[in-house]
Amino acid sequence: MTASFYYYLILGLLSTHFIVEQYIAWLNTKNYAKKIPDLLVGIYNKEAYKSSQLYKNTTYNFGLISSTFSFILIVIFFLFDGFSWVDTFAKSICEQPIGISLLFFGVLGLANEIITVPFAYYQTFYIEESVGFNNSTKTTFWMDKIKGLLLGLVLGGLFLAAIHWFYLQTSEHFWLYAWGLITCFSLLINLFYAQLIVPIFNKQTPLEAGELKNAITIFANSVGFSIHNIYVIDGSKRSTKANAYFSGFGPRKRITLYDTLLHDLTNEEIVAVLAHEIGHYKQRHIIYTMILSTLVTGVTFYILSLLIGNDTIAMALGVEKASFHIGLVAFGFLYTPISEVTGIILHAFSRRFEFEADDFAKKHGSGESLISALKTLSKKSLSNLTPHPWYVFMHYSHPSLLERIKNLKKHVD
């Protein structure tokens, strides 16, 4: 295959991915005005429903503008050999291969941040602000950006350097070492995420003794789930949206509740949400998800190993000689169709796991409370009650609200 073939293949994949994504998003907008299903009637009053419609349309239009801008920019960058320019610049400063890669991706990452920050700022302080979601101050916004950038530079730089080193040492077998490295890191981050990463951005405090903690403890004990680490995170620092999540294994497992969740839901509803989260643990969904992600990562690195040293593919990006960093960029483009397929598969498993976790909560008497909680959370976040099935299929890691309530009602009535 020639460089021209890969050149037009990459251009075709970029264009096809953009068109498909925009078509699916457009299809979703056609369902905005669809009649609300009977099971969901009453979630919104007339005024709230209008706000929901306005928010969804505004978000869609903004997404269309930002994604179109990004698409045009990357196509221009590709057509005018932008990657070759950055490659030449990095090589003019450093001669060491790993150093060149770090500079190359550092320049691209910094440029991406500069381009995307105005969109993130507008999203936060205009769109989210207009519907009362945003609680973030400008200081918090910029500090988050700086912390995120530094964290990305440190962790991203270390992983890039390590994987590149494996490549230099072992060539075609480097993907096995890279796969092992990422797998170990994923396991460690799951164990220590709450202790190491979260405190950089948020404050976590143990849930105070009282009626809610007693209710959670009683329920957990009733289903044979020992939990002593229940924390509240200051999610309201940035947004009014609520959430809860489970992290860690064994003695390090912990439940984290957003303070907004405590404000929006009753104790019974919070226990129901936690029953759902405990259901994930009891059904081994966390382990299954890690196994699936690990397998996908392995396949990804294997395919990368087949493409990364290809001079012809490098020439399609305007570079005469293949290198680790140029091969990584080319791989990112060529892997797009596969990543879309694996993403759809992982989403399908995730939606199935969500049903099973709901079933666990339902089985232990929290079905009606979970329905009530889901309705409240959907109302608070101005969720789309009538998403298009294709959009759900492509992008939803959770079933739609209607599907979840139908599933919960099957055994509640």
LUMROMI-514328 format. One record per atom (N, C-alpha, C, CB): residue in three letters; z, x, y. Coordinates in steps of 0.2 Angstrom, whole numbers, plus 5000, padded with zeros to 4 digits. Glycine has a CB too. Layout:
LUMROMI-514328
ALAZXY
...
//
This chain:
LUMROMI-514328
MET500050044994
MET500050005000
MET500050045006
MET500649955000
THR499650025011
THR499650065017
THR500150055023
THR498950055020
ALA500150095028
ALA500650085033
ALA500450015037
ALA500650145038
SER499850005037
SER499649945041
SER499849875037
SER498849945041
PHE499849885030
PHE500149825026
PHE500849815028
PHE500049845019
TYR501249865028
TYR501949855029
TYR502049835037
TYR502349925028
TYR501649865041
TYR501649845048
TYR501549765049
TYR501149885052
TYR501049745046
TYR500949665047
TYR501449625043
TYR500249655045
LEU501649655037
LEU502149625033
LEU502749615037
LEU502249655026
ILE503049665040
ILE503649655044
ILE503549615050
ILE503849725047
LEU502949615053
LEU502849565059
LEU502849495056
LEU502149585062
GLY502549485050
GLY502449425047
GLY503149395045
GLY502049425041
LEU503549435043
LEU504249415041
LEU504649395047
LEU504549465037
LEU504649435052
LEU504949425058
LEU504749355061
LEU504849475063
SER504149345061
SER503849275064
SER504049215059
SER503149285065
THR503949225053
THR504049175048
THR504849155048
THR503849195041
HIS505249205048
HIS505949185049
HIS506149155055
HIS506349255048
PHE505849175061
PHE506049135067
PHE505749065067
PHE505749175073
ILE505149055065
ILE504848985064
ILE505248945060
ILE504148995062
VAL505448965054
VAL505848925049
VAL506448905052
VAL505848965042
GLU506848955055
GLU507548945058
GLU507448895063
GLU507849005060
GLN506948895068
GLN506948855073
GLN506748785071
GLN506448875078
TYR506248775066
TYR506048715063
TYR506648675060
TYR505548725058
ILE507048715056
ILE507648685053
ILE508148665058
ILE508048735048
ALA508248705063
ALA508748685069
ALA508448625072
ALA508748735074
TRP507748615073
TRP507448555077
TRP507548495072
TRP506748575078
LEU507448505066
LEU507548445061
LEU508248425062
LEU507448465054
ASN508748465063
ASN509448445064
ASN509548405070
ASN509948505064
THR509248425075
THR509248385081
THR509048315081
THR508948415087
LYS508548305076
LYS508248235075
LYS508848185072
LYS507648235070
ASN509348215069
ASN509848175066
ASN510448165071
ASN510148205060
TYR510448195077
TYR510948185081
TYR511148115083
TYR510848225088
ALA510548075084
ALA510648005086
ALA510647955080
ALA510047985091
LYS510647985074
LYS510647935068
LYS511347895068
LYS510647985062
LYS511247835065
LYS511847795065
LYS512447825061
LYS511647725062
ILE513047825064
ILE513647855061
ILE513747815054
ILE514247855065
PRO513847845049
PRO514047815042
PRO514647775043
PRO514047865037
ASP514747725039
ASP515247675040
ASP515947715038
ASP515247615034
LEU515947765034
LEU516547805032
LEU516747845038
LEU516447845026
LEU516347855043
LEU516547895049
LEU516547855055
LEU516047955049
VAL516447795055
VAL516547755061
VAL517247755063
VAL516347685060
GLY517347765070
GLY518047765073
GLY518347835074
GLY518547735068
ILE517947885072
ILE518147955073
ILE518047965081
ILE517748005069
TYR517547945083
TYR517447955091
TYR517447885094
TYR516747985092
ASN517747885100
ASN517647825104
ASN516947835108
ASN518247815109
LYS516747795112
LYS516147795115
LYS516047855120
LYS516047735120
GLU516547875124
GLU516547925128
GLU516547995124
GLU517147925133
ALA516947995119
ALA516948065115
ALA516348075111
ALA517548055110
TYR516048015109
TYR515348025106
TYR514848045110
TYR515147955103
LYS514848025117
LYS514348045122
LYS514448125123
LYS514448015128
SER515048145123
SER515248215124
SER515048255118
SER516048225125
SER515048225112
SER514848265106
SER514148275106
SER515048225100
GLN513748215108
GLN513048225108
GLN512748275114
GLN512748155110
LEU513148275119
LEU512948315125
LEU513048395123
LEU513348305131
TYR513648405119
TYR513848465117
TYR513348495112
TYR514548465114
LYS513148455107
LYS512648475102
LYS511948495105
LYS512548415097
ASN511748445110
ASN511048465113
ASN511148525117
ASN510848405117
THR511648535121
THR511748595125
THR511748655121
THR512348585129
THR512148655115
THR512148705111
THR511448725107
THR512648695105
TYR511148675105
TYR510448685102
TYR509948715107
TYR510148615100
ASN509948685113
ASN509548715119
ASN509648785120
ASN509548675125
PHE510348805121
PHE510548875122
PHE510348915116
PHE511248875123
GLY510448895110
GLY510248935104
GLY509548945104
GLY510548895098
LEU509148895106
LEU508448905106
LEU508248955111
LEU508048835108
ILE508548955117
ILE508349005122
ILE508549075120
ILE508648985129
SER509149085118
SER509449145116
SER509049175110
SER510149145114
SER508949135105
SER508549165099
SER507849175100
SER508549115093
THR507549135105
THR506849155107
THR506749215111
THR506549095111
PHE507249225115
PHE507349295119
PHE507449355114
PHE507949285124
SER507849345109
SER507949395105
SER507349415101
SER508549385100
PHE507049365098
PHE506449365094
PHE505849405098
PHE506149295092
ILE505749385104
ILE505249415108
ILE505349485110
ILE505149375115
LEU506049505111
LEU506249565113
LEU506149615106
LEU506949565115
ILE506349595101
ILE506249635095
ILE505549645093
ILE506649605089
VAL505149595094
VAL504449605092
VAL504049655097
VAL504049535093
ILE504249645104
ILE504049695109
ILE504249765107
ILE504249675116
PHE504849775105
PHE505149835103
PHE504749865097
PHE505949825102
PHE504649825092
PHE504249845086
PHE503549865088
PHE504249785081
LEU503249825092
LEU502449835093
LEU502349895097
LEU502249775097
PHE502849915102
PHE502749975106
PHE503150035103
PHE503049955113
ASP503350035097
ASP503650095093
ASP504250105096
ASP503150155094
GLY504650055098
GLY505350075101
GLY505850115096
GLY505650005102
PHE505750095089
PHE506150135085
PHE505950215085
PHE506050105078
SER505350225086
SER505150295086
SER505450325092
SER504350295086
TRP505450295098
TRP505750325104
TRP506450335103
TRP505650275110
VAL506850295100
VAL507550305099
VAL507650365094
VAL507950245096
ASP507250365089
ASP507250415084
ASP507150485087
ASP506750405078
THR506650485091
THR506450555095
THR507050575099
THR505850545099
PHE507350525103
PHE507950535107
PHE508450565103
PHE508150475111
ALA508650535098
ALA509250555094
ALA509150625091
ALA509350505088
LYS508450645089
LYS508350705086
LYS508350765092
LYS507650705083
SER508250745098
SER508250785103
SER508950815105
SER507850755110
ILE509450775103
ILE510150785105
ILE510450825099
ILE510450725107
CYS510250795093
CYS510650825087
CYS510150845082
CYS511150775084
GLU510250895078
GLU509850915072
GLU510150895065
GLU509750995073
GLN510750885065
GLN511150865059
GLN510950795057
GLN511850875059
PRO510650785051
PRO510450715049
PRO510950655050
PRO510250715041
ILE511550665048
ILE512050615049
ILE512150605056
ILE512750635045
GLY512250655060
GLY512350645067
GLY511750615070
GLY512350715071
ILE511150625068
ILE510550585071
ILE510550515069
ILE509850615067
SER510750495063
SER510850425061
SER511350395065
SER511050425054
LEU511950425066
LEU512450395070
LEU512250385078
LEU513150445070
LEU511850435080
LEU511650425087
LEU511150365087
LEU511350485090
PHE510650365082
PHE510150315082
PHE510450245082
PHE509750325076
PHE510850235078
PHE511150165077
PHE511650155083
PHE511550155071
GLY511950205086
GLY512450195091
GLY512050175097
GLY512750265093
VAL511450205099
VAL511050185104
VAL510750105103
VAL510350225105
LEU510550095097
LEU510350025096
LEU510849975096
LEU510050015089
GLY511449995094
GLY512049945094
GLY512249935101
GLY512649975090
LEU512249985105
LEU512449985112
LEU511949935116
LEU512550055116
ALA511349955115
ALA510849905118
ALA510949835116
ALA510149935116
ASN511049825110
ASN511149755108
ASN511749725111
ASN511249755100
GLU512249755112
GLU512849735115
GLU512749715123
GLU513449785115
ILE512349755126
ILE512149745133
ILE511749685134
ILE511849805136
ILE511249675129
ILE510849615129
ILE511149555128
ILE510249625125
THR511649555123
THR511949495120
THR512549475124
THR512149505113
VAL512949515128
VAL513549505131
VAL513449445136
VAL513749565135
PRO512849445140
PRO512749385145
PRO512749325141
PRO512149405149
PHE512449315136
PHE512349255132
PHE513049235129
PHE511849265126
ALA513449285127
ALA514149265124
ALA514549245130
ALA514449325121
TYR514449275136
TYR514849255142
TYR514749185144
TYR514749305148
TYR514049165144
TYR513849105146
TYR514149045141
TYR513049095147
GLN514049065135
GLN514249025129
GLN515049005130
GLN514149055122
THR515449055132
THR516149045132
THR516349015138
THR516449115132
PHE516149035144
PHE516349015151
PHE515948955154
PHE516349065155
TYR515448935151
TYR515048875153
TYR514948825148
TYR514348905156
ILE514748835142
ILE514648785137
ILE515248765134
ILE514148805132
GLU515648815132
GLU516348795129
GLU516848765134
GLU516648855125
GLU516748795140
GLU517248775145
GLU517048705147
GLU517148825151
SER516448685147
SER516248615150
SER516548565145
SER515548615150
VAL516648575139
VAL516948525135
VAL517748535133
VAL516548525128
GLY518048585137
GLY518748595136
GLY518948635130
GLY519048535136
PHE518448675127
PHE518648715121
PHE518948785123
PHE517948725117
ASN518648805128
ASN518848875130
ASN519548885133
ASN518348905135
ASN519948925131
ASN520548945134
ASN520549015136
ASN521148925129
SER520049055134
SER520049125135
SER519949145143
SER519449155131
THR520349195145
THR520249215151
THR519649275151
THR520849245154
LYS519449285157
LYS518949345158
LYS519149405155
LYS518649345165
THR519849415157
THR520149485154
THR520149485147
THR520849485157
THR520349425143
THR520349425136
THR519649435133
THR520649355134
PHE519149405136
PHE518449405134
PHE518249475134
PHE518049365139
TRP518349515140
TRP518149585140
TRP518549625136
TRP518149605147
MET519149615135
MET519549655130
MET519349645123
MET520249645131
ASP519149585121
ASP518949575115
ASP518249615113
ASP518849495114
LYS517849615118
LYS517249645118
LYS517349725117
LYS516749635124
ILE517749755121
ILE517949825121
ILE518249845114
ILE518349845126
LYS518749805112
LYS519049815105
LYS518549805100
LYS519649765104
GLY518149755100
GLY517649745095
GLY517149805094
GLY517249675096
LEU516949825100
LEU516449875100
LEU516749945098
LEU516249895108
LEU517349955099
LEU517750015097
LEU517850015089
LEU518350025101
LEU518049955087
LEU518149945080
LEU517549955076
LEU518449875079
GLY516949925079
GLY516349935076
GLY516050005075
GLY515849895079
LEU516250045081
LEU515950115081
LEU516350155076
LEU516150135088
VAL517050145076
VAL517450185071
VAL517250165064
VAL518150165072
LEU517350095062
LEU517250075055
LEU516450085053
LEU517450005054
GLY516050065058
GLY515350065056
GLY515150135056
GLY514950035062
GLY515350185060
GLY515150255060
GLY515450285054
GLY515450285066
LEU516050275052
LEU516250305046
LEU515850285039
LEU517050285045
PHE515750215039
PHE515350195033
PHE514650225033
PHE515350115033
LEU514350225039
LEU513650245039
LEU513650325038
LEU513350235047
ALA514150355040
ALA514150425039
ALA514250445031
ALA514750465043
ALA514750405028
ALA514850405021
ALA514250395017
ALA515450365019
ILE513950335018
ILE513350315014
ILE512750365015
ILE513150245016
HIS512650395021
HIS512150445022
HIS512350505018
HIS512050455030
TRP512950525018
TRP513150585015
TRP513050575007
TRP513950595016
PHE513150515004
PHE513050504997
PHE512250504996
PHE513250434995
TYR511850485001
TYR511150485000
TYR510950565000
TYR510850455006
LEU511150605005
LEU511050675005
LEU511250714999
LEU511350705011
GLN511750694996
GLN512050724990
GLN511750704983
GLN512750714989
THR511550634983
THR511350614976
THR510650574976
THR511850564974
SER510350574982
SER509650544983
SER509650474980
SER509150584980
GLU509250464974
GLU509050404971
GLU509750364969
GLU508550404966
HIS510250394967
HIS510850364964
HIS511350354970
HIS511150404959
PHE511250364976
PHE511750354981
PHE511950284982
PHE511450374988
TRP511550234980
TRP511650164980
TRP512350144976
TRP511050124978
LEU512450184970
LEU512950164966
LEU513650184970
LEU512950204960
TYR513650244973
TYR514250264977
TYR514350224983
TYR514150344979
ALA513850204986
ALA513850164992
ALA514150094990
ALA513150154996
TRP513850064984
TRP514150004982
TRP514850004980
TRP513749984976
GLY515050064977
GLY515750074975
GLY516250074982
GLY515850134971
LEU515950104987
LEU516350114993
LEU516450044996
LEU515950164998
ILE515950014997
ILE515949945000
ILE516449894996
ILE515249915001
THR516349904990
THR516749854985
THR517549874986
THR516549864978
CYS517649934986
CYS518349954987
CYS518649934994
CYS518450034987
PHE518249944999
PHE518449925006
PHE518549855007
PHE517849945011
SER518049815003
SER518149735004
SER518849715001
SER517549705000
LEU519049744995
LEU519649734992
LEU520249754996
LEU519649774985
LEU520149804999
LEU520749835004
LEU520749785010
LEU520649905006
ILE520249765013
ILE520249725019
ILE520549655017
ILE519549725022
ASN520349635011
ASN520649565010
ASN521449575009
ASN520349545003
LEU521649625006
LEU522349635006
LEU522749655012
LEU522549695001
PHE522449685017
PHE522749715023
PHE522449685029
PHE522749785023
TYR521949645029
TYR521649615035
TYR522149585040
TYR521149565033
ALA522649545038
ALA523149515042
ALA523549565045
ALA523549465038
GLN523749625042
GLN524149675044
GLN523849725049
GLN524549705039
LEU523149735047
LEU522849795051
LEU522349775056
LEU522549835046
ILE521949715055
ILE521449695059
ILE521649645064
ILE520849675056
VAL521949595062
VAL522149535066
VAL522549555072
VAL522549485062
PRO523149595071
PRO523549615077
PRO523149645082
PRO524049665074
ILE522549675081
ILE522149705087
ILE521949655092
ILE521549745084
PHE521849595089
PHE521649535093
PHE522149485095
PHE520949505090
ASN522549465090
ASN523049415090
ASN523749425089
ASN522749355086
LYS524149385091
LYS524849395089
LYS525049345084
LYS525349375095
GLN525349365078
GLN525549325073
GLN526349325072
GLN525249355066
THR526649265072
THR527349255071
THR527549215065
THR527649225077
PRO528049235061
PRO528249195055
PRO528349115058
PRO528849225052
LEU528149075053
LEU528249005055
LEU529048995055
LEU527948955050
GLU529248955060
GLU529948945061
GLU530248895056
GLU530148925068
ALA530848905054
ALA531248865049
ALA531248795052
ALA531948885047
GLY531148745048
GLY531148675051
GLY530848625046
GLY530848675057
GLU530648565048
GLU530348515044
GLU529648535041
GLU530248455048
LEU529248565045
LEU528548585043
LEU528648645037
LEU528148615048
LYS529048695038
LYS529048745034
LYS529448715027
LYS529548805036
ASN529848675028
ASN530148645022
ASN529648605018
ASN530748595024
ALA529248565021
ALA528748525018
ALA528248565014
ALA528448485023
ILE528048625018
ILE527548675015
ILE527848705008
ILE527348725020
THR528548725009
THR528848755003
THR528948714998
THR529548785006
ILE529148644999
ILE529248594994
ILE528548584990
ILE529448534996
PHE528048574994
PHE527348564991
PHE527148624986
PHE526848544996
ALA527248684989
ALA527048744986
ALA527348754979
ALA527148804990
ASN528048744980
ASN528448744973
ASN528248694968
ASN529148744975
SER528048634971
SER527848584966
SER527248594962
SER527748514970
VAL526848644965
VAL526148654961
VAL526248724958
VAL525548654966
GLY526848754958
GLY526948824955
GLY526648874959
GLY526648824949
PHE526648874966
PHE526348924970
PHE526848954975
PHE525748894975
SER527049014973
SER527549044977
SER527249074984
SER527949104973
ILE527549054989
ILE527349084995
ILE527949095000
ILE526749044999
HIS527949155003
HIS528549165007
HIS528249195014
HIS528949225005
ASN527649205014
ASN527349235021
ASN526849175024
ASN526849295019
ILE527149135028
ILE526849085032
ILE526849105039
ILE527149015031
TYR526249115042
TYR526249145049
TYR525849095054
TYR525949215049
VAL526049095060
VAL525649055065
VAL525349105070
VAL526149015069
ILE524649095071
ILE524249145075
ILE524149105082
ILE523649165071
ASP524049145087
ASP523949115094
ASP523249105095
ASP524249165099
GLY522949065091
GLY522249045092
GLY522149015098
GLY522048995086
SER522548975101
SER522548945108
SER522348995113
SER523148895109
LYS522449055112
LYS522349105117
LYS521649105119
LYS522549175114
ARG521249085114
ARG520449085116
ARG520149015115
ARG520149135111
SER520348975111
SER520048915110
SER520548855108
SER519448915105
THR520248795109
THR520648735107
THR520548715100
THR520548675111
LYS520048745097
LYS519848735090
LYS520348755085
LYS519148765088
ALA520448725080
ALA521048735075
ALA520748765068
ALA521448675074
ASN521148795065
ASN520948825058
ASN521548845054
ASN520448885059
ALA521448865048
ALA522048895044
ALA521648935038
ALA522448835040
TYR521948985036
TYR521649025031
TYR522149065027
TYR521149075034
PHE521849085021
PHE522249115016
PHE522049185015
PHE522249075009
SER522449235014
SER522249305013
SER522749335009
SER522249335020
GLY522449395006
GLY522949435001
GLY522949414994
GLY523549445004
PHE523249454990
PHE523349434983
PHE524149454981
PHE522949474978
GLY524349424976
GLY525049434973
GLY525549434979
GLY525049504970
PRO526049484979
PRO526549474984
PRO526349484991
PRO527049534982
ARG525649504992
ARG525449514999
ARG525049445001
ARG524949574999
LYS525049394997
LYS524649335000
LYS525049305005
LYS524549284994
ARG524649275010
ARG524949245016
ARG524549185018
ARG525149295021
ILE524849135021
ILE524549085024
ILE524549085032
ILE524849015022
THR524049085035
THR524049085042
THR523749025045
THR523549145045
LEU524148995050
LEU524048935053
LEU523848945061
LEU524648885053
TYR523348915063
TYR523248925070
TYR523748875074
TYR522548905072
ASP524048905080
ASP524448855083
ASP524148795086
ASP524748895089
THR523548795086
THR523148735088
THR523248685083
THR522448745090
LEU523248705077
LEU523248665071
LEU523948625071
LEU523248695064
LEU524448665073
LEU525148635073
LEU525148575078
LEU525648685074
HIS524748585084
HIS524748535089
HIS524348475088
HIS524448575095
ASP523848485084
ASP523348425083
ASP523548385077
ASP522648455082
LEU523848415072
LEU523948375066
LEU524748355064
LEU523648415060
THR524848305060
THR525448295058
THR525748335053
THR525548215056
ASN526348335051
ASN526548385046
ASN526248365039
ASN527348375045
GLU526148305038
GLU525848285032
GLU525148305031
GLU525848205031
GLU524748305037
GLU524048325037
GLU524048405036
GLU523748305044
ILE524548435039
ILE524548515039
ILE524648535032
ILE525048545043
VAL525148495028
VAL525248515021
VAL524648495017
VAL525848465019
ALA524248445019
ALA523648425015
ALA523148485016
ALA523348365018
VAL523048515022
VAL522548565023
VAL522848625019
VAL522548585031
LEU523448645019
LEU523648695015
LEU523648685008
LEU524448715017
ALA523648625006
ALA523548604999
ALA522848624997
ALA523648524997
HIS522348615001
HIS521648635000
HIS521648705000
HIS521248605006
GLU521948745004
GLU521948815004
GLU522248844997
GLU522248845010
ILE522848814995
ILE523148834989
ILE522648814983
ILE523848794988
GLY522248764984
GLY521748744979
GLY521248804978
GLY521448684981
HIS521048834983
HIS520648894983
HIS520948944978
HIS520448914990
TYR521548954980
TYR521949014976
TYR522048994969
TYR522549024979
LYS522248934967
LYS522348914961
LYS521748904956
LYS522748844961
GLN521148894960
GLN520548884956
GLN520148954956
GLN520048834960
ARG520449004958
ARG520249074958
ARG519549084962
ARG520049094951
HIS519449044967
HIS518849044971
HIS518849114975
HIS518848984976
ILE519449134977
ILE519349204981
ILE519149254977
ILE520049224984
ILE519349254970
ILE519049304966
ILE518349294964
ILE519449304959
TYR518149234963
TYR517449224961
TYR516949234967
TYR517349144960
THR517249224973
THR516849244979
THR516749314980
THR517149214986
MET517249354979
MET517249424979
MET516749454974
MET517949454978
ILE516749424968
ILE516349444963
ILE515549434964
ILE516449414956
LEU515449374967
LEU514749354969
LEU514549404975
LEU514749284971
SER514949414980
SER514849454985
SER514649524983
SER515349454991
THR515049554978
THR515049614976
THR514349624972
THR515549634971
LEU514149574968
LEU513549574965
LEU512949574970
LEU513449514960
VAL512949534975
VAL512449534980
VAL512449604983
VAL512549474985
THR512949634985
THR512949694988
THR512649754984
THR513749714990
GLY512849744977
GLY512449794973
GLY511749784973
GLY512749784966
VAL511449724972
VAL510749714972
VAL510449744979
VAL510649644971
THR510849724984
THR510549744991
THR510549824991
THR511049724996
PHE511049864989
PHE510949934989
PHE510449964984
PHE511649964988
TYR510349924979
TYR509849954974
TYR509149944977
TYR509849914968
ILE509049884980
ILE508349884983
ILE508249924989
ILE508249804986
LEU508849944993
LEU508849994998
LEU508550054996
LEU509449995002
SER508850074990
SER508750144987
SER507950154985
SER509150154981
LEU507650094984
LEU506950094982
LEU506450104988
LEU506750034978
LEU506750084994
LEU506350085000
LEU506450145005
LEU506350015003
ILE507050165005
ILE507350205010
ILE506950275011
ILE508050225009
GLY506650305006
GLY506350365007
GLY505550365007
GLY506450415001
ASN505350305009
ASN504550285009
ASN504250305015
ASN504450215007
ASP503850365015
ASP503550385021
ASP503050335024
ASP503150445020
THR502750295020
THR502250245022
THR502550185026
THR501850215016
ILE503150165023
ILE503550115027
ILE503750145034
ILE504150095023
ALA503950205034
ALA504250235040
ALA503650235045
ALA504450305039
MET503050255043
MET502450255047
MET502350185050
MET501850275044
ALA502550135047
ALA502450065050
ALA502850055056
ALA502550005044
LEU503450095056
LEU503850085062
LEU503650145067
LEU504550095060
GLY503150175066
GLY502850225071
GLY503150295070
GLY503050205078
VAL503550305064
VAL503850365063
VAL503450405057
VAL504550365061
GLU503250465058
GLU502850495053
GLU503150515047
GLU502550565056
LYS503850535047
LYS504250555041
LYS504750515040
LYS504450625042
ALA504850495034
ALA505450445032
ALA506150485033
ALA505350425025
SER506650445035
SER507250465036
SER507750415034
SER507450495043
PHE508350425033
PHE508850375031
PHE508950325036
PHE509550415030
HIS508950335042
HIS509050285047
HIS508450245048
HIS509250315054
ILE507850275048
ILE507250235049
ILE507150185043
ILE506650275050
GLY507350215037
GLY507250175031
GLY507750115031
GLY507350225024
LEU508350125034
LEU508850075034
LEU508550015038
LEU509450095037
VAL508250035044
VAL507949985048
VAL507349945045
VAL507650015055
ALA506949985042
ALA506349955038
ALA506649905033
ALA505850005035
PHE507149925029
PHE507449885024
PHE507749825027
PHE507949925020
GLY508049825033
GLY508349765036
GLY507749715037
GLY508649785042
PHE507149735039
PHE506649685040
PHE506349665033
PHE506049725044
LEU506249705029
LEU505949685022
LEU506349645018
LEU505649745019
TYR507049655019
TYR507549615015
TYR507649545017
TYR508149655014
THR507349525023
THR507549465025
THR507449405021
THR507049455031
PRO506849395017
PRO506749345013
PRO507349345007
PRO506049345009
ILE507449395004
ILE507949404999
ILE508649385002
ILE508049474996
SER508849405008
SER509449385011
SER509549315012
SER509649425017
GLU508949285014
GLU508949215015
GLU509149175008
GLU508349185018
VAL508849195003
VAL508949164996
VAL509649174994
VAL508449194991
THR509949234995
THR510549254992
THR511049214997
THR510749324993
GLY510949205003
GLY511349165008
GLY511449095006
GLY511149175015
ILE510849065004
ILE510848995002
ILE511248984995
ILE510048975000
ILE511149034991
ILE511549034984
ILE512249034985
ILE511349094980
LEU512449084990
LEU513249094991
LEU513449034995
LEU513349154996
HIS513049004999
HIS513248935003
HIS513348884998
HIS512748915008
ALA512948874993
ALA512948824988
ALA513648834983
ALA512348824983
PHE513748894982
PHE514448904978
PHE515048884982
PHE514448984976
SER514948904989
SER515548894993
SER515648824994
SER515348925000
ARG515148784995
ARG515148704996
ARG515448674989
ARG514548674997
ARG515248704983
ARG515548684977
ARG516348694977
ARG515248714971
PHE516548754979
PHE517248774979
PHE517648734984
PHE517248854981
GLU517348714990
GLU517648674994
GLU517848604991
GLU517248665001
PHE517348574987
PHE517448514984
PHE518048524979
PHE516848484980
GLU518048574975
GLU518548584970
GLU519248594974
GLU518448644966
ALA519248624979
ALA519948634983
ALA520148564986
ALA519848684989
ASP519648524988
ASP519848454990
ASP520148414984
ASP519248424993
ASP519848424978
ASP520048394972
ASP520748414971
ASP519548404966
PHE520948474972
PHE521548494970
PHE522048464975
PHE521648574971
ALA521948464981
ALA522348424986
ALA522448354984
ALA522148434993
LYS521848324982
LYS521848254980
LYS522348234974
LYS521148224979
LYS522248284969
LYS522648274963
LYS523348274964
LYS522348334958
HIS523548314969
HIS524248324971
HIS524548284976
HIS524448394972
GLY524148224977
GLY524448174982
GLY524248184989
GLY525148164981
SER523848224991
SER523648244998
SER522948215000
SER523748315000
GLY522648174996
GLY521948154998
GLY521948115004
GLY521748104992
GLU522348065005
GLU522248025011
GLU522448065018
GLU522747965011
SER522948105017
SER523148155023
SER522648205024
SER523848185021
LEU522248225019
LEU521748275020
LEU521148245024
LEU521448305014
ILE520948175022
ILE520448145025
ILE520648135032
ILE520348075022
SER521248115034
SER521448105041
SER521448175045
SER522148075041
ALA521648225041
ALA521548295045
ALA520848315046
ALA521948345040
LEU520448305041
LEU519748315042
LEU519448275048
LEU519348305036
LYS519548215049
LYS519348175054
LYS519548195061
LYS519548105053
THR520248215061
THR520448235067
THR520148305069
THR521248245067
LEU520148355065
LEU519848415066
LEU519048415068
LEU519848465060
SER518748365065
SER518048355067
SER517948325074
SER517648305062
LYS518448275076
LYS518448245082
LYS518548305088
LYS518948195083
LYS519048345086
LYS519348395091
LYS518748445092
LYS519948425088
SER518348465087
SER517848515088
SER517148485090
SER517748555082
LEU517148415091
LEU516548385092
LEU515948395087
LEU516248405099
SER516148395081
SER515748405075
SER515148365075
SER516148415069
ASN514648385072
ASN514048345070
ASN514148305064
ASN513348385069
LEU514248235065
LEU514348195059
LEU513748175055
LEU514648125062
THR513148185058
THR512548175054
THR512048235053
THR512248115057
PRO512248285051
PRO511848345050
PRO511248335045
PRO512248405047
HIS510648365047
HIS510148355042
HIS510248385036
HIS509448385046
PRO510048355030
PRO510148385023
PRO509948465023
PRO509848345018
TRP509348475026
TRP509048545025
TRP509448595029
TRP508348545028
TYR509748565035
TYR510148615039
TYR510748635035
TYR510348585045
VAL511048575032
VAL511648585027
VAL511548635022
VAL511948525024
PHE510948625018
PHE510748665013
PHE510648745015
PHE510048645010
MET510348755021
MET510248825023
MET510848855026
MET509648815028
HIS511248815030
HIS511748855034
HIS512448835033
HIS511648835041
TYR512648775029
TYR513348755029
TYR513648795023
TYR513348675028
SER514248825024
SER514648855019
SER515148795017
SER515048915022
HIS515248745020
HIS515648685019
HIS515248625018
HIS516248675024
PRO515348575014
PRO515048515014
PRO515148475020
PRO515248465008
SER514648435022
SER514748395028
SER515348355027
SER514048345029
LEU515648325033
LEU516248285033
LEU516148225029
LEU516348265040
LEU515548195029
LEU515348135025
LEU515448145018
LEU514648105027
GLU515148205016
GLU515148215008
GLU515848235006
GLU514748285007
ARG516248265010
ARG516948275008
ARG517348215008
ARG517248325013
ILE517248165012
ILE517648105012
ILE517448065006
ILE517548065019
LYS516748065005
LYS516548024999
LYS516848054993
LYS515748024999
ASN516848114992
ASN517148144986
ASN517948134986
ASN517048224987
LEU518248134992
LEU519048114992
LEU519148044990
LEU519348134998
LYS518648004993
LYS518747934992
LYS518647904985
LYS518347894996
LYS518247944981
LYS518147924974
LYS518747914970
LYS517647984971
HIS519247954971
HIS519847944967
HIS520447924971
HIS520048014964
VAL520347914978
VAL520947894982
VAL520947814981
VAL520847914989
ASP520347784982
ASP520347714981
ASP520647684974
ASP519647684983
//
